[in-house]
């Protein structure tokens, strides 16, 4: 390898929007992510619906469906 052309490979602190933090190694010392394995629906088994401009309600009304809260 040539000397002086490679970036420094240092310990990096990764922080998620949910508050989870861990350390790894990277060329960037601080990394911020929006979603991680602790809060991702695939790994947690929970479904999160992000409603933008009432699209979920429009879909439910169109197909006459009920949410879990409405079924109880």
N, CA, C, O and CB atoms as a CASP TS submission, in Angstrom:
PFRMAT TS
TARGET T0000
AUTHOR 0000-0000-0000
METHOD Language model
MODEL 1
PARENT N/A
ATOM      1  N   UNK     1       0.838  -1.183   0.000  1.00  0.00           N
ATOM      2  CA  UNK     1       0.000   0.000   0.000  1.00  0.00           C
ATOM      3  C   UNK     1       0.879   1.241   0.000  1.00  0.00           C
ATOM      4  O   UNK     1       1.946   1.266   0.614  1.00  0.00           O
ATOM      5  CB  UNK     1      -0.951   0.001   1.212  1.00  0.00           C
ATOM      6  N   UNK     2       0.423   2.248  -0.684  1.00  0.00           N
ATOM      7  CA  UNK     2       1.173   3.496  -0.717  1.00  0.00           C
ATOM      8  C   UNK     2       1.002   4.242   0.600  1.00  0.00           C
ATOM      9  O   UNK     2      -0.064   4.209   1.213  1.00  0.00           O
ATOM     10  CB  UNK     2       0.720   4.373  -1.898  1.00  0.00           C
ATOM     11  N   UNK     3       2.039   4.899   1.013  1.00  0.00           N
ATOM     12  CA  UNK     3       2.005   5.671   2.249  1.00  0.00           C
ATOM     13  C   UNK     3       1.342   7.024   2.027  1.00  0.00           C
ATOM     14  O   UNK     3       1.561   7.664   0.998  1.00  0.00           O
ATOM     15  CB  UNK     3       3.420   5.861   2.800  1.00  0.00           C
ATOM     16  N   UNK     4       0.523   7.466   3.000  1.00  0.00           N
ATOM     17  CA  UNK     4      -0.022   8.818   3.000  1.00  0.00           C
ATOM     18  C   UNK     4      -1.258   9.056   2.140  1.00  0.00           C
ATOM     19  O   UNK     4      -1.731  10.191   2.075  1.00  0.00           O
ATOM     20  CB  UNK     4       1.015   9.730   2.567  1.00  0.00           C
ATOM     21  N   UNK     5      -1.804   8.033   1.475  1.00  0.00           N
ATOM     22  CA  UNK     5      -2.993   8.275   0.647  1.00  0.00           C
ATOM     23  C   UNK     5      -4.262   7.677   1.248  1.00  0.00           C
ATOM     24  O   UNK     5      -5.360   7.965   0.772  1.00  0.00           O
ATOM     25  CB  UNK     5      -2.779   7.706  -0.741  1.00  0.00           C
ATOM     26  N   UNK     6      -4.134   6.864   2.269  1.00  0.00           N
ATOM     27  CA  UNK     6      -5.282   6.201   2.864  1.00  0.00           C
ATOM     28  C   UNK     6      -5.807   6.993   4.064  1.00  0.00           C
ATOM     29  O   UNK     6      -5.014   7.535   4.835  1.00  0.00           O
ATOM     30  CB  UNK     6      -4.912   4.775   3.285  1.00  0.00           C
ATOM     31  N   UNK     7      -7.129   7.068   4.233  1.00  0.00           N
ATOM     32  CA  UNK     7      -7.671   7.797   5.388  1.00  0.00           C
ATOM     33  C   UNK     7      -7.425   7.019   6.684  1.00  0.00           C
ATOM     34  O   UNK     7      -7.220   5.805   6.670  1.00  0.00           O
ATOM     35  CB  UNK     7      -9.184   8.057   5.202  1.00  0.00           C
ATOM     36  N   UNK     8      -7.451   7.738   7.782  1.00  0.00           N
ATOM     37  CA  UNK     8      -7.257   7.119   9.096  1.00  0.00           C
ATOM     38  C   UNK     8      -8.487   6.280   9.433  1.00  0.00           C
ATOM     39  O   UNK     8      -9.618   6.724   9.235  1.00  0.00           O
ATOM     40  CB  UNK     8      -7.004   8.201  10.197  1.00  0.00           C
ATOM     41  N   UNK     9      -8.268   5.079   9.937  1.00  0.00           N
ATOM     42  CA  UNK     9      -9.326   4.149  10.325  1.00  0.00           C
ATOM     43  C   UNK     9      -9.393   4.170  11.847  1.00  0.00           C
ATOM     44  O   UNK     9      -8.566   3.548  12.514  1.00  0.00           O
ATOM     45  CB  UNK     9      -9.063   2.687   9.771  1.00  0.00           C
ATOM     46  N   UNK    10     -10.378   4.884  12.399  1.00  0.00           N
ATOM     47  CA  UNK    10     -10.438   5.127  13.842  1.00  0.00           C
ATOM     48  C   UNK    10     -11.707   4.528  14.437  1.00  0.00           C
ATOM     49  O   UNK    10     -12.605   4.100  13.711  1.00  0.00           O
ATOM     50  CB  UNK    10     -10.375   6.635  14.139  1.00  0.00           C
ATOM     51  N   UNK    11     -11.769   4.503  15.776  1.00  0.00           N
ATOM     52  CA  UNK    11     -12.983   4.080  16.455  1.00  0.00           C
ATOM     53  C   UNK    11     -14.057   5.127  16.233  1.00  0.00           C
ATOM     54  O   UNK    11     -13.796   6.324  16.350  1.00  0.00           O
ATOM     55  CB  UNK    11     -12.733   3.855  17.967  1.00  0.00           C
ATOM     56  N   UNK    12     -15.275   4.677  15.908  1.00  0.00           N
ATOM     57  CA  UNK    12     -16.373   5.591  15.617  1.00  0.00           C
ATOM     58  C   UNK    12     -17.533   5.308  16.556  1.00  0.00           C
ATOM     59  O   UNK    12     -17.839   4.154  16.856  1.00  0.00           O
ATOM     60  CB  UNK    12     -16.823   5.466  14.146  1.00  0.00           C
ATOM     61  N   UNK    13     -18.173   6.376  17.016  1.00  0.00           N
ATOM     62  CA  UNK    13     -19.364   6.238  17.843  1.00  0.00           C
ATOM     63  C   UNK    13     -20.577   6.438  16.944  1.00  0.00           C
ATOM     64  O   UNK    13     -20.729   7.480  16.306  1.00  0.00           O
ATOM     65  CB  UNK    13     -19.359   7.261  19.035  1.00  0.00           C
ATOM     66  N   UNK    14     -21.446   5.416  16.902  1.00  0.00           N
ATOM     67  CA  UNK    14     -22.653   5.468  16.094  1.00  0.00           C
ATOM     68  C   UNK    14     -23.830   5.746  17.019  1.00  0.00           C
ATOM     69  O   UNK    14     -23.988   5.081  18.043  1.00  0.00           O
ATOM     70  CB  UNK    14     -22.861   4.142  15.295  1.00  0.00           C
ATOM     71  N   UNK    15     -24.662   6.733  16.662  1.00  0.00           N
ATOM     72  CA  UNK    15     -25.840   7.035  17.458  1.00  0.00           C
ATOM     73  C   UNK    15     -27.070   7.026  16.555  1.00  0.00           C
ATOM     74  O   UNK    15     -27.054   7.545  15.439  1.00  0.00           O
ATOM     75  CB  UNK    15     -25.690   8.401  18.175  1.00  0.00           C
ATOM     76  N   UNK    16     -28.128   6.423  17.070  1.00  0.00           N
ATOM     77  CA  UNK    16     -29.381   6.311  16.320  1.00  0.00           C
ATOM     78  C   UNK    16     -30.360   7.361  16.835  1.00  0.00           C
ATOM     79  O   UNK    16     -30.198   7.887  17.936  1.00  0.00           O
ATOM     80  CB  UNK    16     -29.989   4.874  16.446  1.00  0.00           C
ATOM     81  N   UNK    17     -31.370   7.656  16.034  1.00  0.00           N
ATOM     82  CA  UNK    17     -32.393   8.612  16.434  1.00  0.00           C
ATOM     83  C   UNK    17     -33.194   8.103  17.628  1.00  0.00           C
ATOM     84  O   UNK    17     -33.765   8.904  18.368  1.00  0.00           O
ATOM     85  CB  UNK    17     -33.324   8.906  15.267  1.00  0.00           C
ATOM     86  N   UNK    18     -33.248   6.774  17.831  1.00  0.00           N
ATOM     87  CA  UNK    18     -33.998   6.214  18.965  1.00  0.00           C
ATOM     88  C   UNK    18     -33.214   6.316  20.267  1.00  0.00           C
ATOM     89  O   UNK    18     -33.769   6.055  21.334  1.00  0.00           O
ATOM     90  CB  UNK    18     -34.356   4.756  18.693  1.00  0.00           C
ATOM     91  N   UNK    19     -31.943   6.685  20.206  1.00  0.00           N
ATOM     92  CA  UNK    19     -31.127   6.835  21.405  1.00  0.00           C
ATOM     93  C   UNK    19     -30.104   5.720  21.585  1.00  0.00           C
ATOM     94  O   UNK    19     -29.252   5.810  22.469  1.00  0.00           O
ATOM     95  CB  UNK    19     -32.010   6.894  22.607  1.00  0.00           C
ATOM     96  N   UNK    20     -30.169   4.689  20.781  1.00  0.00           N
ATOM     97  CA  UNK    20     -29.222   3.580  20.869  1.00  0.00           C
ATOM     98  C   UNK    20     -27.846   4.047  20.406  1.00  0.00           C
ATOM     99  O   UNK    20     -27.735   4.774  19.419  1.00  0.00           O
ATOM    100  CB  UNK    20     -29.703   2.372  20.022  1.00  0.00           C
ATOM    101  N   UNK    21     -26.787   3.626  21.122  1.00  0.00           N
ATOM    102  CA  UNK    21     -25.414   4.003  20.776  1.00  0.00           C
ATOM    103  C   UNK    21     -24.521   2.773  20.837  1.00  0.00           C
ATOM    104  O   UNK    21     -24.723   1.892  21.673  1.00  0.00           O
ATOM    105  CB  UNK    21     -24.883   5.111  21.726  1.00  0.00           C
ATOM    106  N   UNK    22     -23.520   2.713  19.938  1.00  0.00           N
ATOM    107  CA  UNK    22     -22.530   1.658  19.951  1.00  0.00           C
ATOM    108  C   UNK    22     -21.270   2.166  19.256  1.00  0.00           C
ATOM    109  O   UNK    22     -21.286   3.195  18.581  1.00  0.00           O
ATOM    110  CB  UNK    22     -23.072   0.374  19.268  1.00  0.00           C
ATOM    111  N   UNK    23     -20.195   1.430  19.433  1.00  0.00           N
ATOM    112  CA  UNK    23     -18.933   1.833  18.812  1.00  0.00           C
ATOM    113  C   UNK    23     -18.527   0.807  17.766  1.00  0.00           C
ATOM    114  O   UNK    23     -18.796  -0.388  17.895  1.00  0.00           O
ATOM    115  CB  UNK    23     -17.819   1.994  19.876  1.00  0.00           C
ATOM    116  N   UNK    24     -17.891   1.294  16.754  1.00  0.00           N
ATOM    117  CA  UNK    24     -17.375   0.468  15.668  1.00  0.00           C
ATOM    118  C   UNK    24     -16.135   1.162  15.129  1.00  0.00           C
ATOM    119  O   UNK    24     -15.630   2.083  15.771  1.00  0.00           O
ATOM    120  CB  UNK    24     -18.451   0.247  14.537  1.00  0.00           C
ATOM    121  N   UNK    25     -15.637   0.760  13.995  1.00  0.00           N
ATOM    122  CA  UNK    25     -14.482   1.421  13.403  1.00  0.00           C
ATOM    123  C   UNK    25     -14.870   1.946  12.037  1.00  0.00           C
ATOM    124  O   UNK    25     -15.579   1.280  11.284  1.00  0.00           O
ATOM    125  CB  UNK    25     -13.272   0.458  13.303  1.00  0.00           C
ATOM    126  N   UNK    26     -14.404   3.143  11.719  1.00  0.00           N
ATOM    127  CA  UNK    26     -14.725   3.787  10.452  1.00  0.00           C
ATOM    128  C   UNK    26     -13.714   4.890  10.192  1.00  0.00           C
ATOM    129  O   UNK    26     -12.873   5.195  11.037  1.00  0.00           O
ATOM    130  CB  UNK    26     -16.173   4.351  10.458  1.00  0.00           C
ATOM    131  N   UNK    27     -13.811   5.484   9.008  1.00  0.00           N
ATOM    132  CA  UNK    27     -12.964   6.634   8.702  1.00  0.00           C
ATOM    133  C   UNK    27     -13.587   7.918   9.248  1.00  0.00           C
ATOM    134  O   UNK    27     -12.919   8.950   9.301  1.00  0.00           O
ATOM    135  CB  UNK    27     -12.740   6.750   7.182  1.00  0.00           C
ATOM    136  N   UNK    28     -14.853   7.869   9.651  1.00  0.00           N
ATOM    137  CA  UNK    28     -15.550   9.011  10.229  1.00  0.00           C
ATOM    138  C   UNK    28     -15.726   8.751  11.731  1.00  0.00           C
ATOM    139  O   UNK    28     -16.296   7.720  12.088  1.00  0.00           O
ATOM    140  CB  UNK    28     -16.940   9.248   9.522  1.00  0.00           C
ATOM    141  N   UNK    29     -15.270   9.620  12.616  1.00  0.00           N
ATOM    142  CA  UNK    29     -15.331   9.336  14.051  1.00  0.00           C
ATOM    143  C   UNK    29     -16.726   9.382  14.657  1.00  0.00           C
ATOM    144  O   UNK    29     -16.951   8.762  15.696  1.00  0.00           O
ATOM    145  CB  UNK    29     -14.472  10.295  14.772  1.00  0.00           C
ATOM    146  N   UNK    30     -17.670  10.091  14.051  1.00  0.00           N
ATOM    147  CA  UNK    30     -19.041  10.147  14.564  1.00  0.00           C
ATOM    148  C   UNK    30     -20.007   9.870  13.422  1.00  0.00           C
ATOM    149  O   UNK    30     -19.924  10.485  12.358  1.00  0.00           O
ATOM    150  CB  UNK    30     -19.343  11.530  15.219  1.00  0.00           C
ATOM    151  N   UNK    31     -20.932   8.927  13.659  1.00  0.00           N
ATOM    152  CA  UNK    31     -21.917   8.560  12.649  1.00  0.00           C
ATOM    153  C   UNK    31     -23.300   8.654  13.287  1.00  0.00           C
ATOM    154  O   UNK    31     -23.511   8.158  14.394  1.00  0.00           O
ATOM    155  CB  UNK    31     -21.649   7.119  12.081  1.00  0.00           C
ATOM    156  N   UNK    32     -24.244   9.293  12.591  1.00  0.00           N
ATOM    157  CA  UNK    32     -25.621   9.394  13.075  1.00  0.00           C
ATOM    158  C   UNK    32     -26.530   8.715  12.062  1.00  0.00           C
ATOM    159  O   UNK    32     -26.507   9.043  10.876  1.00  0.00           O
ATOM    160  CB  UNK    32     -26.045  10.888  13.300  1.00  0.00           C
ATOM    161  N   UNK    33     -27.343   7.750  12.546  1.00  0.00           N
ATOM    162  CA  UNK    33     -28.276   7.042  11.680  1.00  0.00           C
ATOM    163  C   UNK    33     -29.697   7.291  12.147  1.00  0.00           C
ATOM    164  O   UNK    33     -29.925   7.588  13.320  1.00  0.00           O
ATOM    165  CB  UNK    33     -27.969   5.534  11.657  1.00  0.00           C
ATOM    166  N   UNK    34     -30.657   7.172  11.235  1.00  0.00           N
ATOM    167  CA  UNK    34     -32.055   7.402  11.572  1.00  0.00           C
ATOM    168  C   UNK    34     -32.730   6.163  12.125  1.00  0.00           C
ATOM    169  O   UNK    34     -33.653   6.275  12.931  1.00  0.00           O
ATOM    170  CB  UNK    34     -32.803   7.884  10.363  1.00  0.00           C
ATOM    171  N   UNK    35     -32.290   4.981  11.711  1.00  0.00           N
ATOM    172  CA  UNK    35     -32.928   3.747  12.149  1.00  0.00           C
ATOM    173  C   UNK    35     -31.856   2.675  12.311  1.00  0.00           C
ATOM    174  O   UNK    35     -30.924   2.593  11.511  1.00  0.00           O
ATOM    175  CB  UNK    35     -34.027   3.293  11.141  1.00  0.00           C
ATOM    176  N   UNK    36     -31.994   1.852  13.353  1.00  0.00           N
ATOM    177  CA  UNK    36     -31.011   0.808  13.620  1.00  0.00           C
ATOM    178  C   UNK    36     -31.737  -0.509  13.890  1.00  0.00           C
ATOM    179  O   UNK    36     -32.963  -0.570  13.799  1.00  0.00           O
ATOM    180  CB  UNK    36     -30.100   1.195  14.823  1.00  0.00           C
ATOM    181  N   UNK    37     -31.002  -1.545  14.214  1.00  0.00           N
ATOM    182  CA  UNK    37     -31.610  -2.851  14.460  1.00  0.00           C
ATOM    183  C   UNK    37     -32.454  -2.856  15.737  1.00  0.00           C
ATOM    184  O   UNK    37     -33.311  -3.726  15.896  1.00  0.00           O
ATOM    185  CB  UNK    37     -30.527  -3.920  14.550  1.00  0.00           C
ATOM    186  N   UNK    38     -32.234  -1.910  16.644  1.00  0.00           N
ATOM    187  CA  UNK    38     -33.018  -1.848  17.871  1.00  0.00           C
ATOM    188  C   UNK    38     -34.394  -1.235  17.643  1.00  0.00           C
ATOM    189  O   UNK    38     -35.315  -1.475  18.424  1.00  0.00           O
ATOM    190  CB  UNK    38     -32.273  -1.055  18.921  1.00  0.00           C
ATOM    191  N   UNK    39     -34.545  -0.443  16.577  1.00  0.00           N
ATOM    192  CA  UNK    39     -35.840   0.210  16.349  1.00  0.00           C
ATOM    193  C   UNK    39     -36.451  -0.105  14.982  1.00  0.00           C
ATOM    194  O   UNK    39     -37.548   0.368  14.686  1.00  0.00           O
ATOM    195  CB  UNK    39     -35.685   1.701  16.489  1.00  0.00           C
ATOM    196  N   UNK    40     -35.770  -0.889  14.144  1.00  0.00           N
ATOM    197  CA  UNK    40     -36.297  -1.218  12.823  1.00  0.00           C
ATOM    198  C   UNK    40     -37.432  -2.237  12.950  1.00  0.00           C
ATOM    199  O   UNK    40     -37.289  -3.216  13.681  1.00  0.00           O
ATOM    200  CB  UNK    40     -35.173  -1.766  11.908  1.00  0.00           C
ATOM    201  N   UNK    41     -38.555  -2.030  12.256  1.00  0.00           N
ATOM    202  CA  UNK    41     -39.698  -2.945  12.368  1.00  0.00           C
ATOM    203  C   UNK    41     -39.375  -4.395  11.996  1.00  0.00           C
ATOM    204  O   UNK    41     -39.984  -5.307  12.556  1.00  0.00           O
ATOM    205  CB  UNK    41     -40.815  -2.453  11.495  1.00  0.00           C
ATOM    206  N   UNK    42     -38.462  -4.636  11.094  1.00  0.00           N
ATOM    207  CA  UNK    42     -38.112  -5.999  10.703  1.00  0.00           C
ATOM    208  C   UNK    42     -37.509  -6.763  11.878  1.00  0.00           C
ATOM    209  O   UNK    42     -37.802  -7.945  12.057  1.00  0.00           O
ATOM    210  CB  UNK    42     -37.132  -5.985   9.523  1.00  0.00           C
ATOM    211  N   UNK    43     -36.673  -6.108  12.679  1.00  0.00           N
ATOM    212  CA  UNK    43     -36.007  -6.779  13.788  1.00  0.00           C
ATOM    213  C   UNK    43     -36.839  -6.771  15.067  1.00  0.00           C
ATOM    214  O   UNK    43     -36.708  -7.686  15.879  1.00  0.00           O
ATOM    215  CB  UNK    43     -34.674  -6.131  14.049  1.00  0.00           C
ATOM    216  N   UNK    44     -37.691  -5.763  15.270  1.00  0.00           N
ATOM    217  CA  UNK    44     -38.468  -5.676  16.496  1.00  0.00           C
ATOM    218  C   UNK    44     -39.799  -6.398  16.407  1.00  0.00           C
ATOM    219  O   UNK    44     -40.367  -6.771  17.433  1.00  0.00           O
ATOM    220  CB  UNK    44     -38.700  -4.245  16.846  1.00  0.00           C
ATOM    221  N   UNK    45     -40.309  -6.603  15.190  1.00  0.00           N
ATOM    222  CA  UNK    45     -41.592  -7.278  15.029  1.00  0.00           C
ATOM    223  C   UNK    45     -42.783  -6.353  15.207  1.00  0.00           C
ATOM    224  O   UNK    45     -43.925  -6.814  15.210  1.00  0.00           O
ATOM    225  CB  UNK    45     -41.694  -8.408  16.002  1.00  0.00           C
ATOM    226  N   UNK    46     -42.543  -5.063  15.355  1.00  0.00           N
ATOM    227  CA  UNK    46     -43.637  -4.102  15.485  1.00  0.00           C
ATOM    228  C   UNK    46     -43.767  -3.329  14.186  1.00  0.00           C
ATOM    229  O   UNK    46     -42.786  -3.080  13.485  1.00  0.00           O
ATOM    230  CB  UNK    46     -43.402  -3.136  16.681  1.00  0.00           C
ATOM    231  N   UNK    47     -44.998  -2.958  13.884  1.00  0.00           N
ATOM    232  CA  UNK    47     -45.239  -2.208  12.658  1.00  0.00           C
ATOM    233  C   UNK    47     -45.444  -0.745  13.001  1.00  0.00           C
ATOM    234  O   UNK    47     -46.232  -0.407  13.884  1.00  0.00           O
ATOM    235  CB  UNK    47     -46.460  -2.769  11.893  1.00  0.00           C
ATOM    236  N   UNK    48     -44.728   0.121  12.294  1.00  0.00           N
ATOM    237  CA  UNK    48     -44.877   1.555  12.479  1.00  0.00           C
ATOM    238  C   UNK    48     -45.405   2.137  11.183  1.00  0.00           C
ATOM    239  O   UNK    48     -44.809   1.951  10.123  1.00  0.00           O
ATOM    240  CB  UNK    48     -43.530   2.224  12.893  1.00  0.00           C
ATOM    241  N   UNK    49     -46.514   2.836  11.266  1.00  0.00           N
ATOM    242  CA  UNK    49     -47.077   3.479  10.090  1.00  0.00           C
ATOM    243  C   UNK    49     -46.852   4.972  10.240  1.00  0.00           C
ATOM    244  O   UNK    49     -47.306   5.587  11.205  1.00  0.00           O
ATOM    245  CB  UNK    49     -48.598   3.143   9.914  1.00  0.00           C
ATOM    246  N   UNK    50     -46.156   5.541   9.289  1.00  0.00           N
ATOM    247  CA  UNK    50     -45.927   6.973   9.288  1.00  0.00           C
ATOM    248  C   UNK    50     -46.962   7.583   8.358  1.00  0.00           C
ATOM    249  O   UNK    50     -46.893   7.403   7.142  1.00  0.00           O
ATOM    250  CB  UNK    50     -44.462   7.331   8.845  1.00  0.00           C
ATOM    251  N   UNK    51     -47.918   8.302   8.924  1.00  0.00           N
ATOM    252  CA  UNK    51     -49.011   8.857   8.143  1.00  0.00           C
ATOM    253  C   UNK    51     -48.612  10.222   7.599  1.00  0.00           C
ATOM    254  O   UNK    51     -48.255  11.125   8.356  1.00  0.00           O
ATOM    255  CB  UNK    51     -50.294   8.962   8.992  1.00  0.00           C
ATOM    256  N   UNK    52     -48.676  10.359   6.301  1.00  0.00           N
ATOM    257  CA  UNK    52     -48.369  11.617   5.649  1.00  0.00           C
ATOM    258  C   UNK    52     -49.633  12.128   4.976  1.00  0.00           C
ATOM    259  O   UNK    52     -50.138  11.512   4.037  1.00  0.00           O
ATOM    260  CB  UNK    52     -47.212  11.455   4.625  1.00  0.00           C
ATOM    261  N   UNK    53     -50.134  13.236   5.449  1.00  0.00           N
ATOM    262  CA  UNK    53     -51.295  13.912   4.872  1.00  0.00           C
ATOM    263  C   UNK    53     -52.535  13.032   4.837  1.00  0.00           C
ATOM    264  O   UNK    53     -53.329  13.135   3.902  1.00  0.00           O
ATOM    265  CB  UNK    53     -50.975  14.378   3.479  1.00  0.00           C
ATOM    266  N   UNK    54     -52.723  12.164   5.836  1.00  0.00           N
ATOM    267  CA  UNK    54     -53.946  11.374   5.920  1.00  0.00           C
ATOM    268  C   UNK    54     -54.054  10.252   4.916  1.00  0.00           C
ATOM    269  O   UNK    54     -55.160   9.785   4.645  1.00  0.00           O
ATOM    270  CB  UNK    54     -55.100  12.254   5.761  1.00  0.00           C
ATOM    271  N   UNK    55     -52.957   9.804   4.356  1.00  0.00           N
ATOM    272  CA  UNK    55     -53.000   8.760   3.331  1.00  0.00           C
ATOM    273  C   UNK    55     -53.480   7.428   3.885  1.00  0.00           C
ATOM    274  O   UNK    55     -54.181   6.682   3.201  1.00  0.00           O
ATOM    275  CB  UNK    55     -51.632   8.587   2.707  1.00  0.00           C
ATOM    276  N   UNK    56     -53.102   7.127   5.127  1.00  0.00           N
ATOM    277  CA  UNK    56     -53.534   5.864   5.724  1.00  0.00           C
ATOM    278  C   UNK    56     -55.051   5.871   5.905  1.00  0.00           C
ATOM    279  O   UNK    56     -55.716   4.884   5.588  1.00  0.00           O
ATOM    280  CB  UNK    56     -52.823   5.625   7.083  1.00  0.00           C
ATOM    281  N   UNK    57     -55.601   6.970   6.409  1.00  0.00           N
ATOM    282  CA  UNK    57     -57.052   7.057   6.603  1.00  0.00           C
ATOM    283  C   UNK    57     -57.792   6.986   5.267  1.00  0.00           C
ATOM    284  O   UNK    57     -58.851   6.365   5.177  1.00  0.00           O
ATOM    285  CB  UNK    57     -57.416   8.357   7.338  1.00  0.00           C
ATOM    286  N   UNK    58     -57.249   7.611   4.246  1.00  0.00           N
ATOM    287  CA  UNK    58     -57.862   7.556   2.915  1.00  0.00           C
ATOM    288  C   UNK    58     -57.900   6.117   2.401  1.00  0.00           C
ATOM    289  O   UNK    58     -58.906   5.682   1.842  1.00  0.00           O
ATOM    290  CB  UNK    58     -57.091   8.458   1.924  1.00  0.00           C
ATOM    291  N   UNK    59     -56.807   5.382   2.590  1.00  0.00           N
ATOM    292  CA  UNK    59     -56.746   3.996   2.152  1.00  0.00           C
ATOM    293  C   UNK    59     -57.753   3.151   2.917  1.00  0.00           C
ATOM    294  O   UNK    59     -58.481   2.356   2.322  1.00  0.00           O
ATOM    295  CB  UNK    59     -55.332   3.436   2.333  1.00  0.00           C
ATOM    296  N   UNK    60     -57.798   3.321   4.249  1.00  0.00           N
ATOM    297  CA  UNK    60     -58.725   2.548   5.063  1.00  0.00           C
ATOM    298  C   UNK    60     -60.176   2.852   4.696  1.00  0.00           C
ATOM    299  O   UNK    60     -61.006   1.945   4.644  1.00  0.00           O
ATOM    300  CB  UNK    60     -58.489   2.832   6.541  1.00  0.00           C
ATOM    301  N   UNK    61     -60.482   4.119   4.443  1.00  0.00           N
ATOM    302  CA  UNK    61     -61.842   4.500   4.065  1.00  0.00           C
ATOM    303  C   UNK    61     -62.196   3.953   2.685  1.00  0.00           C
ATOM    304  O   UNK    61     -63.330   3.529   2.462  1.00  0.00           O
ATOM    305  CB  UNK    61     -61.995   6.027   4.084  1.00  0.00           C
ATOM    306  N   UNK    62     -61.259   3.958   1.778  1.00  0.00           N
ATOM    307  CA  UNK    62     -61.504   3.492   0.411  1.00  0.00           C
ATOM    308  C   UNK    62     -61.886   2.010   0.396  1.00  0.00           C
ATOM    309  O   UNK    62     -62.790   1.607  -0.336  1.00  0.00           O
ATOM    310  CB  UNK    62     -60.261   3.725  -0.465  1.00  0.00           C
ATOM    311  N   UNK    63     -61.205   1.214   1.194  1.00  0.00           N
ATOM    312  CA  UNK    63     -61.469  -0.218   1.217  1.00  0.00           C
ATOM    313  C   UNK    63     -62.297  -0.643   2.427  1.00  0.00           C
ATOM    314  O   UNK    63     -62.419  -1.834   2.714  1.00  0.00           O
ATOM    315  CB  UNK    63     -60.167  -0.977   1.201  1.00  0.00           C
ATOM    316  N   UNK    64     -62.871   0.342   3.142  1.00  0.00           N
ATOM    317  CA  UNK    64     -63.740   0.103   4.301  1.00  0.00           C
ATOM    318  C   UNK    64     -63.094  -0.846   5.316  1.00  0.00           C
ATOM    319  O   UNK    64     -63.714  -1.801   5.783  1.00  0.00           O
ATOM    320  CB  UNK    64     -65.082  -0.470   3.840  1.00  0.00           C
ATOM    321  N   UNK    65     -61.837  -0.555   5.640  1.00  0.00           N
ATOM    322  CA  UNK    65     -61.082  -1.351   6.597  1.00  0.00           C
ATOM    323  C   UNK    65     -61.070  -0.630   7.940  1.00  0.00           C
ATOM    324  O   UNK    65     -61.332   0.570   8.014  1.00  0.00           O
ATOM    325  CB  UNK    65     -59.635  -1.610   6.091  1.00  0.00           C
ATOM    326  N   UNK    66     -60.764  -1.370   8.992  1.00  0.00           N
ATOM    327  CA  UNK    66     -60.688  -0.795  10.331  1.00  0.00           C
ATOM    328  C   UNK    66     -59.285  -1.023  10.882  1.00  0.00           C
ATOM    329  O   UNK    66     -58.633  -2.023  10.583  1.00  0.00           O
ATOM    330  CB  UNK    66     -61.764  -1.415  11.273  1.00  0.00           C
ATOM    331  N   UNK    67     -58.840  -0.070  11.694  1.00  0.00           N
ATOM    332  CA  UNK    67     -57.574  -0.254  12.386  1.00  0.00           C
ATOM    333  C   UNK    67     -57.809  -1.127  13.603  1.00  0.00           C
ATOM    334  O   UNK    67     -58.957  -1.377  13.971  1.00  0.00           O
ATOM    335  CB  UNK    67     -56.949   1.107  12.790  1.00  0.00           C
ATOM    336  N   UNK    68     -56.734  -1.597  14.236  1.00  0.00           N
ATOM    337  CA  UNK    68     -56.872  -2.436  15.425  1.00  0.00           C
ATOM    338  C   UNK    68     -57.565  -1.688  16.549  1.00  0.00           C
ATOM    339  O   UNK    68     -58.315  -2.287  17.320  1.00  0.00           O
ATOM    340  CB  UNK    68     -55.508  -2.926  15.892  1.00  0.00           C
ATOM    341  N   UNK    69     -57.323  -0.378  16.654  1.00  0.00           N
ATOM    342  CA  UNK    69     -57.950   0.431  17.704  1.00  0.00           C
ATOM    343  C   UNK    69     -59.462   0.529  17.486  1.00  0.00           C
ATOM    344  O   UNK    69     -60.225   0.562  18.451  1.00  0.00           O
ATOM    345  CB  UNK    69     -57.326   1.842  17.741  1.00  0.00           C
ATOM    346  N   UNK    70     -59.896   0.576  16.226  1.00  0.00           N
ATOM    347  CA  UNK    70     -61.308   0.683  15.925  1.00  0.00           C
ATOM    348  C   UNK    70     -62.042  -0.638  16.103  1.00  0.00           C
ATOM    349  O   UNK    70     -63.252  -0.640  16.328  1.00  0.00           O
ATOM    350  CB  UNK    70     -61.493   1.183  14.526  1.00  0.00           C
ATOM    351  N   UNK    71     -61.338  -1.761  16.008  1.00  0.00           N
ATOM    352  CA  UNK    71     -61.953  -3.078  16.123  1.00  0.00           C
ATOM    353  C   UNK    71     -62.334  -3.401  17.550  1.00  0.00           C
ATOM    354  O   UNK    71     -63.246  -4.201  17.764  1.00  0.00           O
ATOM    355  CB  UNK    71     -61.023  -4.137  15.593  1.00  0.00           C
ATOM    356  N   UNK    72     -61.686  -2.824  18.524  1.00  0.00           N
ATOM    357  CA  UNK    72     -61.933  -3.148  19.940  1.00  0.00           C
ATOM    358  C   UNK    72     -63.176  -2.497  20.455  1.00  0.00           C
ATOM    359  O   UNK    72     -63.524  -2.668  21.623  1.00  0.00           O
ATOM    360  CB  UNK    72     -60.767  -2.731  20.794  1.00  0.00           C
TER
END
